[in-house]
Amino acid sequence: MKTTAEILEALNGIFRHVLKNESLNLTETTTAHDVDGWDSLTNMLLISEVEKAFGVRFNFREIVKMKNVGDLCAAIANKMKP
């Protein structure tokens, strides 16, 4: 089971790659409004990459309920529970 810090570190790499921004540094309170280029289209790319990286799947309702990176971390951790 990964910790929130480990998940956040992995998400930083994914977001930097997808958004082509190596200086990006996510926190649990980061939202799409805080990050240049994070729009509805890139959000779907990000979710797809996150699903691949962590071996999880999110349904539409779960995605819509995520309000910040902390919510995404919690959702990933919840999906990875044995």
Secondary structure, 3 states (H helix, E strand, C coil): CCCHHHHHHHHHHHHHHHHCCCCCCCCCCCCHHHCCCCCHHHHHHHHHHHHHHHCCCCCHHHHHHCCCHHHHHHHHHHHCCC
